[in-house]
Amino acid sequence: MRLFKFSILLLIVLLVILSCINESQINNPKDIDAIEEISAARADAFNEGDAASIATHFTENGLLMAPDSPVLTGRIAVEEYYQEIFDEYETSLDSYYEDVQVSGNLAFGRGVADVELVPKVGGDTIYTTSKYINILQKQADGSWLTTHDIWNNNE
């Protein structure tokens, strides 16, 4: 009998929790559009060689997990990572999300990126194609910032 009462109580608690989830917080088109705009702005900044602008799209303690690199934490580390690339190469990026999912204040974007790096001092151009996941968090002001950026090359 106790197990039955506990099961009923647990069921009621779960129903209350589930009823608190507002459907407008799941895959809201406005949120998806905002997240896709962030992705486009980051790509534009990459193509312009603007490391500072890329970093502004990360949370203060956002993580950058690039291939063959240690995990970098924070906007300053993100900016320094990209600045090293821009100091050495002329860059071109074609990047887009294949899927964006939003649930409340968290979201992810799964995408592909084609990168071209042309050495500024001569040498062979580097071409890479990669897949990536961005995890984003909605801020108090309604904007979205990246908490995690991870990718690996398809080669």
DRENPA-246084 format. One record per residue (C-alpha): residue number from 1; x, y, z; residue in one letter. Coordinates in steps of 0.25 Angstrom, whole numbers, always signed. Layout:
N
<pt><guba>NUM</guba><X>X</X><Y>Y</Y><Z>Z</Z><torlo>A</torlo></pt>
...
//
This chain:
155
<pt><guba>1</guba><X>+0</X><Y>+0</Y><Z>+0</Z><torlo>M</torlo></pt>
<pt><guba>2</guba><X>+11</X><Y>+10</Y><Z>+3</Z><torlo>R</torlo></pt>
<pt><guba>3</guba><X>+18</X><Y>+7</Y><Z>-10</Z><torlo>L</torlo></pt>
<pt><guba>4</guba><X>+4</X><Y>+10</Y><Z>-17</Z><torlo>F</torlo></pt>
<pt><guba>5</guba><X>+3</X><Y>+23</Y><Z>-10</Z><torlo>K</torlo></pt>
<pt><guba>6</guba><X>+17</X><Y>+27</Y><Z>-13</Z><torlo>F</torlo></pt>
<pt><guba>7</guba><X>+15</X><Y>+24</Y><Z>-27</Z><torlo>S</torlo></pt>
<pt><guba>8</guba><X>+3</X><Y>+32</Y><Z>-28</Z><torlo>I</torlo></pt>
<pt><guba>9</guba><X>+10</X><Y>+44</Y><Z>-21</Z><torlo>L</torlo></pt>
<pt><guba>10</guba><X>+22</X><Y>+42</Y><Z>-30</Z><torlo>L</torlo></pt>
<pt><guba>11</guba><X>+12</X><Y>+43</Y><Z>-42</Z><torlo>L</torlo></pt>
<pt><guba>12</guba><X>+6</X><Y>+55</Y><Z>-37</Z><torlo>I</torlo></pt>
<pt><guba>13</guba><X>+19</X><Y>+62</Y><Z>-35</Z><torlo>V</torlo></pt>
<pt><guba>14</guba><X>+24</X><Y>+59</Y><Z>-49</Z><torlo>L</torlo></pt>
<pt><guba>15</guba><X>+11</X><Y>+64</Y><Z>-55</Z><torlo>L</torlo></pt>
<pt><guba>16</guba><X>+12</X><Y>+77</Y><Z>-48</Z><torlo>V</torlo></pt>
<pt><guba>17</guba><X>+26</X><Y>+78</Y><Z>-52</Z><torlo>I</torlo></pt>
<pt><guba>18</guba><X>+23</X><Y>+75</Y><Z>-67</Z><torlo>L</torlo></pt>
<pt><guba>19</guba><X>+11</X><Y>+85</Y><Z>-66</Z><torlo>S</torlo></pt>
<pt><guba>20</guba><X>+21</X><Y>+96</Y><Z>-63</Z><torlo>C</torlo></pt>
<pt><guba>21</guba><X>+28</X><Y>+95</Y><Z>-76</Z><torlo>I</torlo></pt>
<pt><guba>22</guba><X>+23</X><Y>+105</Y><Z>-85</Z><torlo>N</torlo></pt>
<pt><guba>23</guba><X>+22</X><Y>+100</Y><Z>-99</Z><torlo>E</torlo></pt>
<pt><guba>24</guba><X>+26</X><Y>+114</Y><Z>-104</Z><torlo>S</torlo></pt>
<pt><guba>25</guba><X>+40</X><Y>+111</Y><Z>-98</Z><torlo>Q</torlo></pt>
<pt><guba>26</guba><X>+42</X><Y>+99</Y><Z>-107</Z><torlo>I</torlo></pt>
<pt><guba>27</guba><X>+47</X><Y>+102</Y><Z>-121</Z><torlo>N</torlo></pt>
<pt><guba>28</guba><X>+42</X><Y>+116</Y><Z>-121</Z><torlo>N</torlo></pt>
<pt><guba>29</guba><X>+44</X><Y>+122</Y><Z>-135</Z><torlo>P</torlo></pt>
<pt><guba>30</guba><X>+49</X><Y>+135</Y><Z>-130</Z><torlo>K</torlo></pt>
<pt><guba>31</guba><X>+60</X><Y>+128</Y><Z>-121</Z><torlo>D</torlo></pt>
<pt><guba>32</guba><X>+64</X><Y>+119</Y><Z>-133</Z><torlo>I</torlo></pt>
<pt><guba>33</guba><X>+65</X><Y>+132</Y><Z>-142</Z><torlo>D</torlo></pt>
<pt><guba>34</guba><X>+73</X><Y>+139</Y><Z>-131</Z><torlo>A</torlo></pt>
<pt><guba>35</guba><X>+83</X><Y>+127</Y><Z>-130</Z><torlo>I</torlo></pt>
<pt><guba>36</guba><X>+84</X><Y>+126</Y><Z>-145</Z><torlo>E</torlo></pt>
<pt><guba>37</guba><X>+88</X><Y>+141</Y><Z>-145</Z><torlo>E</torlo></pt>
<pt><guba>38</guba><X>+98</X><Y>+139</Y><Z>-135</Z><torlo>I</torlo></pt>
<pt><guba>39</guba><X>+104</X><Y>+128</Y><Z>-143</Z><torlo>S</torlo></pt>
<pt><guba>40</guba><X>+104</X><Y>+137</Y><Z>-156</Z><torlo>A</torlo></pt>
<pt><guba>41</guba><X>+111</X><Y>+148</Y><Z>-148</Z><torlo>A</torlo></pt>
<pt><guba>42</guba><X>+122</X><Y>+139</Y><Z>-143</Z><torlo>R</torlo></pt>
<pt><guba>43</guba><X>+124</X><Y>+135</Y><Z>-157</Z><torlo>A</torlo></pt>
<pt><guba>44</guba><X>+125</X><Y>+149</Y><Z>-162</Z><torlo>D</torlo></pt>
<pt><guba>45</guba><X>+135</X><Y>+153</Y><Z>-151</Z><torlo>A</torlo></pt>
<pt><guba>46</guba><X>+143</X><Y>+141</Y><Z>-154</Z><torlo>F</torlo></pt>
<pt><guba>47</guba><X>+143</X><Y>+145</Y><Z>-169</Z><torlo>N</torlo></pt>
<pt><guba>48</guba><X>+147</X><Y>+159</Y><Z>-164</Z><torlo>E</torlo></pt>
<pt><guba>49</guba><X>+158</X><Y>+155</Y><Z>-155</Z><torlo>G</torlo></pt>
<pt><guba>50</guba><X>+151</X><Y>+161</Y><Z>-143</Z><torlo>D</torlo></pt>
<pt><guba>51</guba><X>+155</X><Y>+152</Y><Z>-131</Z><torlo>A</torlo></pt>
<pt><guba>52</guba><X>+148</X><Y>+161</Y><Z>-121</Z><torlo>A</torlo></pt>
<pt><guba>53</guba><X>+135</X><Y>+161</Y><Z>-128</Z><torlo>S</torlo></pt>
<pt><guba>54</guba><X>+135</X><Y>+146</Y><Z>-128</Z><torlo>I</torlo></pt>
<pt><guba>55</guba><X>+138</X><Y>+146</Y><Z>-113</Z><torlo>A</torlo></pt>
<pt><guba>56</guba><X>+126</X><Y>+155</Y><Z>-110</Z><torlo>T</torlo></pt>
<pt><guba>57</guba><X>+117</X><Y>+143</Y><Z>-114</Z><torlo>H</torlo></pt>
<pt><guba>58</guba><X>+122</X><Y>+135</Y><Z>-102</Z><torlo>F</torlo></pt>
<pt><guba>59</guba><X>+118</X><Y>+135</Y><Z>-87</Z><torlo>T</torlo></pt>
<pt><guba>60</guba><X>+129</X><Y>+140</Y><Z>-78</Z><torlo>E</torlo></pt>
<pt><guba>61</guba><X>+133</X><Y>+125</Y><Z>-75</Z><torlo>N</torlo></pt>
<pt><guba>62</guba><X>+129</X><Y>+119</Y><Z>-88</Z><torlo>G</torlo></pt>
<pt><guba>63</guba><X>+138</X><Y>+108</Y><Z>-93</Z><torlo>L</torlo></pt>
<pt><guba>64</guba><X>+145</X><Y>+106</Y><Z>-107</Z><torlo>L</torlo></pt>
<pt><guba>65</guba><X>+148</X><Y>+92</Y><Z>-110</Z><torlo>M</torlo></pt>
<pt><guba>66</guba><X>+156</X><Y>+92</Y><Z>-123</Z><torlo>A</torlo></pt>
<pt><guba>67</guba><X>+163</X><Y>+80</Y><Z>-129</Z><torlo>P</torlo></pt>
<pt><guba>68</guba><X>+177</X><Y>+76</Y><Z>-124</Z><torlo>D</torlo></pt>
<pt><guba>69</guba><X>+176</X><Y>+87</Y><Z>-113</Z><torlo>S</torlo></pt>
<pt><guba>70</guba><X>+173</X><Y>+88</Y><Z>-98</Z><torlo>P</torlo></pt>
<pt><guba>71</guba><X>+160</X><Y>+93</Y><Z>-94</Z><torlo>V</torlo></pt>
<pt><guba>72</guba><X>+160</X><Y>+109</Y><Z>-94</Z><torlo>L</torlo></pt>
<pt><guba>73</guba><X>+151</X><Y>+116</Y><Z>-83</Z><torlo>T</torlo></pt>
<pt><guba>74</guba><X>+146</X><Y>+130</Y><Z>-84</Z><torlo>G</torlo></pt>
<pt><guba>75</guba><X>+145</X><Y>+141</Y><Z>-94</Z><torlo>R</torlo></pt>
<pt><guba>76</guba><X>+159</X><Y>+146</Y><Z>-93</Z><torlo>I</torlo></pt>
<pt><guba>77</guba><X>+164</X><Y>+132</Y><Z>-96</Z><torlo>A</torlo></pt>
<pt><guba>78</guba><X>+154</X><Y>+131</Y><Z>-108</Z><torlo>V</torlo></pt>
<pt><guba>79</guba><X>+159</X><Y>+144</Y><Z>-113</Z><torlo>E</torlo></pt>
<pt><guba>80</guba><X>+174</X><Y>+140</Y><Z>-112</Z><torlo>E</torlo></pt>
<pt><guba>81</guba><X>+171</X><Y>+127</Y><Z>-119</Z><torlo>Y</torlo></pt>
<pt><guba>82</guba><X>+165</X><Y>+134</Y><Z>-131</Z><torlo>Y</torlo></pt>
<pt><guba>83</guba><X>+175</X><Y>+145</Y><Z>-131</Z><torlo>Q</torlo></pt>
<pt><guba>84</guba><X>+186</X><Y>+135</Y><Z>-133</Z><torlo>E</torlo></pt>
<pt><guba>85</guba><X>+179</X><Y>+130</Y><Z>-145</Z><torlo>I</torlo></pt>
<pt><guba>86</guba><X>+177</X><Y>+144</Y><Z>-151</Z><torlo>F</torlo></pt>
<pt><guba>87</guba><X>+191</X><Y>+148</Y><Z>-149</Z><torlo>D</torlo></pt>
<pt><guba>88</guba><X>+196</X><Y>+137</Y><Z>-157</Z><torlo>E</torlo></pt>
<pt><guba>89</guba><X>+185</X><Y>+135</Y><Z>-168</Z><torlo>Y</torlo></pt>
<pt><guba>90</guba><X>+175</X><Y>+142</Y><Z>-177</Z><torlo>E</torlo></pt>
<pt><guba>91</guba><X>+162</X><Y>+134</Y><Z>-173</Z><torlo>T</torlo></pt>
<pt><guba>92</guba><X>+150</X><Y>+130</Y><Z>-180</Z><torlo>S</torlo></pt>
<pt><guba>93</guba><X>+138</X><Y>+122</Y><Z>-173</Z><torlo>L</torlo></pt>
<pt><guba>94</guba><X>+125</X><Y>+117</Y><Z>-179</Z><torlo>D</torlo></pt>
<pt><guba>95</guba><X>+117</X><Y>+112</Y><Z>-167</Z><torlo>S</torlo></pt>
<pt><guba>96</guba><X>+103</X><Y>+108</Y><Z>-164</Z><torlo>Y</torlo></pt>
<pt><guba>97</guba><X>+94</X><Y>+101</Y><Z>-154</Z><torlo>Y</torlo></pt>
<pt><guba>98</guba><X>+87</X><Y>+88</Y><Z>-159</Z><torlo>E</torlo></pt>
<pt><guba>99</guba><X>+79</X><Y>+87</Y><Z>-147</Z><torlo>D</torlo></pt>
<pt><guba>100</guba><X>+76</X><Y>+96</Y><Z>-135</Z><torlo>V</torlo></pt>
<pt><guba>101</guba><X>+68</X><Y>+92</Y><Z>-123</Z><torlo>Q</torlo></pt>
<pt><guba>102</guba><X>+63</X><Y>+101</Y><Z>-112</Z><torlo>V</torlo></pt>
<pt><guba>103</guba><X>+57</X><Y>+96</Y><Z>-98</Z><torlo>S</torlo></pt>
<pt><guba>104</guba><X>+55</X><Y>+107</Y><Z>-88</Z><torlo>G</torlo></pt>
<pt><guba>105</guba><X>+68</X><Y>+115</Y><Z>-86</Z><torlo>N</torlo></pt>
<pt><guba>106</guba><X>+77</X><Y>+105</Y><Z>-93</Z><torlo>L</torlo></pt>
<pt><guba>107</guba><X>+79</X><Y>+102</Y><Z>-107</Z><torlo>A</torlo></pt>
<pt><guba>108</guba><X>+89</X><Y>+95</Y><Z>-117</Z><torlo>F</torlo></pt>
<pt><guba>109</guba><X>+92</X><Y>+97</Y><Z>-131</Z><torlo>G</torlo></pt>
<pt><guba>110</guba><X>+99</X><Y>+86</Y><Z>-139</Z><torlo>R</torlo></pt>
<pt><guba>111</guba><X>+106</X><Y>+90</Y><Z>-152</Z><torlo>G</torlo></pt>
<pt><guba>112</guba><X>+116</X><Y>+89</Y><Z>-162</Z><torlo>V</torlo></pt>
<pt><guba>113</guba><X>+128</X><Y>+98</Y><Z>-166</Z><torlo>A</torlo></pt>
<pt><guba>114</guba><X>+137</X><Y>+100</Y><Z>-178</Z><torlo>D</torlo></pt>
<pt><guba>115</guba><X>+150</X><Y>+108</Y><Z>-174</Z><torlo>V</torlo></pt>
<pt><guba>116</guba><X>+161</X><Y>+113</Y><Z>-183</Z><torlo>E</torlo></pt>
<pt><guba>117</guba><X>+173</X><Y>+118</Y><Z>-177</Z><torlo>L</torlo></pt>
<pt><guba>118</guba><X>+183</X><Y>+126</Y><Z>-186</Z><torlo>V</torlo></pt>
<pt><guba>119</guba><X>+197</X><Y>+128</Y><Z>-179</Z><torlo>P</torlo></pt>
<pt><guba>120</guba><X>+200</X><Y>+143</Y><Z>-179</Z><torlo>K</torlo></pt>
<pt><guba>121</guba><X>+215</X><Y>+140</Y><Z>-181</Z><torlo>V</torlo></pt>
<pt><guba>122</guba><X>+213</X><Y>+130</Y><Z>-192</Z><torlo>G</torlo></pt>
<pt><guba>123</guba><X>+212</X><Y>+115</Y><Z>-192</Z><torlo>G</torlo></pt>
<pt><guba>124</guba><X>+201</X><Y>+105</Y><Z>-195</Z><torlo>D</torlo></pt>
<pt><guba>125</guba><X>+186</X><Y>+109</Y><Z>-193</Z><torlo>T</torlo></pt>
<pt><guba>126</guba><X>+179</X><Y>+100</Y><Z>-183</Z><torlo>I</torlo></pt>
<pt><guba>127</guba><X>+165</X><Y>+95</Y><Z>-185</Z><torlo>Y</torlo></pt>
<pt><guba>128</guba><X>+157</X><Y>+88</Y><Z>-175</Z><torlo>T</torlo></pt>
<pt><guba>129</guba><X>+143</X><Y>+83</Y><Z>-173</Z><torlo>T</torlo></pt>
<pt><guba>130</guba><X>+137</X><Y>+81</Y><Z>-159</Z><torlo>S</torlo></pt>
<pt><guba>131</guba><X>+125</X><Y>+78</Y><Z>-152</Z><torlo>K</torlo></pt>
<pt><guba>132</guba><X>+122</X><Y>+85</Y><Z>-139</Z><torlo>Y</torlo></pt>
<pt><guba>133</guba><X>+112</X><Y>+87</Y><Z>-127</Z><torlo>I</torlo></pt>
<pt><guba>134</guba><X>+110</X><Y>+100</Y><Z>-120</Z><torlo>N</torlo></pt>
<pt><guba>135</guba><X>+102</X><Y>+100</Y><Z>-107</Z><torlo>I</torlo></pt>
<pt><guba>136</guba><X>+96</X><Y>+113</Y><Z>-104</Z><torlo>L</torlo></pt>
<pt><guba>137</guba><X>+89</X><Y>+119</Y><Z>-91</Z><torlo>Q</torlo></pt>
<pt><guba>138</guba><X>+78</X><Y>+130</Y><Z>-91</Z><torlo>K</torlo></pt>
<pt><guba>139</guba><X>+83</X><Y>+142</Y><Z>-83</Z><torlo>Q</torlo></pt>
<pt><guba>140</guba><X>+74</X><Y>+151</Y><Z>-74</Z><torlo>A</torlo></pt>
<pt><guba>141</guba><X>+73</X><Y>+161</Y><Z>-85</Z><torlo>D</torlo></pt>
<pt><guba>142</guba><X>+67</X><Y>+151</Y><Z>-94</Z><torlo>G</torlo></pt>
<pt><guba>143</guba><X>+80</X><Y>+150</Y><Z>-103</Z><torlo>S</torlo></pt>
<pt><guba>144</guba><X>+87</X><Y>+136</Y><Z>-105</Z><torlo>W</torlo></pt>
<pt><guba>145</guba><X>+102</X><Y>+134</Y><Z>-103</Z><torlo>L</torlo></pt>
<pt><guba>146</guba><X>+110</X><Y>+122</Y><Z>-105</Z><torlo>T</torlo></pt>
<pt><guba>147</guba><X>+114</X><Y>+113</Y><Z>-93</Z><torlo>T</torlo></pt>
<pt><guba>148</guba><X>+121</X><Y>+102</Y><Z>-101</Z><torlo>H</torlo></pt>
<pt><guba>149</guba><X>+127</X><Y>+102</Y><Z>-115</Z><torlo>D</torlo></pt>
<pt><guba>150</guba><X>+133</X><Y>+88</Y><Z>-120</Z><torlo>I</torlo></pt>
<pt><guba>151</guba><X>+137</X><Y>+83</Y><Z>-133</Z><torlo>W</torlo></pt>
<pt><guba>152</guba><X>+145</X><Y>+73</Y><Z>-140</Z><torlo>N</torlo></pt>
<pt><guba>153</guba><X>+150</X><Y>+72</Y><Z>-154</Z><torlo>N</torlo></pt>
<pt><guba>154</guba><X>+144</X><Y>+62</Y><Z>-164</Z><torlo>N</torlo></pt>
<pt><guba>155</guba><X>+158</X><Y>+59</Y><Z>-171</Z><torlo>E</torlo></pt>
//
